[in-house]
Amino acid sequence: MPTWLIVLLCSIAAVALFVVGMSLTLMLKGHHIDSEISTNKNMQRLGIRCAVQESREDSGQTDCADAGCSGNCSACDIEKEDS
């Protein structure tokens, strides 16, 4: 059996295992994995914040909530100046 075929079959098997694992997680938990800082209750409970929010607080700028950030890193803009 050619080497390229073995590599191809191994990569297909790895992707299949990943898909099965994610499907089992969805079926057992009943919802998608919540990895967003603004909506994950466990991250909020542990005090994990958006990197942009921490950076703004460290530099003495206003809190991200004042700038309209909901804790979602993609919604924060560290370069945006408050008017």
C-alpha contacts under 8 A as a table, 3 or more apart, distances in Angstrom:
res1	aa1	res2	aa2	distance
1	M	5	L	6.95
1	M	6	I	7.26
2	P	5	L	5.43
2	P	6	I	6.67
3	T	6	I	5.16
3	T	7	V	6.31
4	W	7	V	5.11
4	W	8	L	6.08
5	L	8	L	4.99
5	L	9	L	6.08
6	I	9	L	5.17
6	I	10	C	6.11
7	V	10	C	5.13
7	V	11	S	6.16
8	L	11	S	5.20
8	L	12	I	6.19
9	L	12	I	5.10
9	L	13	A	6.11
10	C	13	A	5.05
10	C	14	A	6.16
11	S	14	A	5.03
11	S	15	V	6.26
12	I	15	V	5.21
12	I	16	A	6.09
13	A	16	A	4.99
13	A	17	L	6.15
14	A	17	L	5.17
14	A	18	F	6.30
15	V	18	F	5.06
15	V	19	V	6.23
16	A	19	V	5.12
16	A	20	V	6.15
17	L	20	V	5.09
17	L	21	G	6.02
18	F	21	G	5.06
18	F	22	M	6.18
19	V	22	M	5.21
19	V	23	S	6.07
20	V	23	S	5.02
20	V	24	L	6.09
21	G	24	L	5.15
21	G	25	T	6.23
22	M	25	T	5.06
22	M	26	L	6.24
23	S	26	L	5.07
23	S	27	M	6.12
24	L	27	M	5.00
24	L	28	L	5.92
25	T	28	L	5.29
25	T	29	K	5.87
25	T	30	G	7.81
25	T	32	H	7.77
26	L	29	K	5.45
26	L	30	G	5.31
26	L	31	H	5.37
26	L	32	H	5.63
26	L	33	I	7.66
27	M	30	G	5.22
27	M	31	H	7.50
29	K	32	H	7.76
34	D	39	T	7.25
34	D	40	N	5.88
35	S	39	T	7.97
35	S	40	N	6.47
36	E	39	T	5.67
36	E	40	N	5.93
36	E	72	N	6.91
37	I	40	N	5.47
37	I	43	M	6.28
37	I	44	Q	7.08
37	I	48	I	7.35
37	I	49	R	6.68
37	I	50	C	6.66
37	I	71	G	6.33
37	I	72	N	6.15
37	I	73	C	7.73
38	S	44	Q	7.58
38	S	70	S	6.41
38	S	71	G	4.57
38	S	72	N	5.13
40	N	43	M	5.51
40	N	44	Q	6.44
41	K	44	Q	5.09
41	K	45	R	6.04
42	N	45	R	4.98
42	N	46	L	6.20
43	M	46	L	5.15
43	M	47	G	6.29
43	M	48	I	5.22
43	M	49	R	7.75
44	Q	47	G	5.05
44	Q	48	I	5.73
44	Q	49	R	7.24
45	R	48	I	7.67
49	R	53	Q	6.67
49	R	54	E	6.72
49	R	71	G	6.93
50	C	53	Q	5.10
50	C	54	E	6.38
50	C	71	G	5.88
50	C	72	N	6.69
50	C	73	C	5.41
51	A	54	E	5.15
51	A	55	S	6.12
51	A	73	C	7.00
52	V	55	S	4.97
52	V	56	R	6.10
52	V	64	C	7.86
52	V	73	C	6.51
52	V	76	C	6.42
52	V	77	D	7.23
52	V	78	I	6.13
53	Q	56	R	5.14
53	Q	57	E	6.22
53	Q	63	D	6.66
53	Q	64	C	5.28
53	Q	71	G	7.50
53	Q	73	C	7.94
53	Q	76	C	7.41
54	E	57	E	5.11
54	E	58	D	6.06
55	S	58	D	5.09
55	S	59	S	6.23
55	S	78	I	7.86
56	R	59	S	5.27
56	R	60	G	6.30
56	R	61	Q	5.12
56	R	62	T	6.69
56	R	63	D	6.65
56	R	64	C	7.11
56	R	78	I	6.70
57	E	60	G	5.13
57	E	61	Q	5.72
57	E	62	T	6.64
57	E	63	D	6.06
58	D	61	Q	7.60
62	T	66	D	6.37
62	T	67	A	7.20
63	D	66	D	5.43
63	D	67	A	6.87
64	C	67	A	5.05
64	C	68	G	6.43
64	C	69	C	5.04
64	C	70	S	7.48
64	C	71	G	7.38
64	C	76	C	6.88
65	A	68	G	5.19
65	A	69	C	4.91
65	A	70	S	6.07
65	A	71	G	7.42
66	D	69	C	7.23
67	A	76	C	7.99
67	A	82	D	6.97
68	G	76	C	7.71
69	C	72	N	6.61
69	C	73	C	7.94
69	C	75	A	5.70
69	C	76	C	5.18
70	S	75	A	7.13
70	S	76	C	7.89
71	G	75	A	7.61
71	G	76	C	7.54
72	N	75	A	5.34
72	N	76	C	6.66
73	C	76	C	5.24
74	S	77	D	7.75
77	D	80	K	5.45
78	I	81	E	7.98
